[in-house]
Amino acid sequence: MKLLGRFKTEILNLATWSQKNLERLIILIGVCVMAFILLVLLSWAVGYYANGFFGFKFELGSIWQGLGACVAAITGLLTVAGVNLGRQYIDAKFNSPPGQAPARPPKPPEKGA
């Protein structure tokens, strides 16, 4: 039972950390998705030219299916980024005086204090 409570605490700490660092996480996920898409596109290009020059049997229809999956991944990432920016816009426009940055929420007390 003690392990379950510790596990729950760690999950809650991870959730709190991810809320504080949402912009960085979006950028990190975006870089990872773009690197994966670049790798996949390079492999498709190699397969496409291997078909033409060396007579390999690379399925060219998979390129279009893969591009559709890449577009879906990028759309999901842009949606997450847009929601985050929208939240920041609402905070800046309606929850603070004009010309001032929104007030930051108070930091939770340290565990040892």
SULMOZI-V764073 format. One line per field, one symbol per residue. ss: DSSP state (H for helix, E for strand, L for the rest). psi: psi as a letter, one per 40 degrees, with the letter a starting at -180 (. if undefined). A space follows every 10 residues. Layout:
# SULMOZI-V764073
ss->???
psi->???
This chain:
# SULMOZI-V764073
ss->LHHHHHHHHH HHHHHHHHHH LHHHHHHHHH HHHHHHHHHH HHHHHHHHHH HHHHLLLLLL HHHHHHHHHH HHHHHHHHHH HHHHHHHHHH HHHHLLLLLL LLLLLLLLLL LLL
psi->dddddddddd dddddddddd fddddddddd dddddddddd dddddddddd dddefifhhd dddddddddd dddddddddd dddddddddd dddeeiihei iihiiiiiii de.
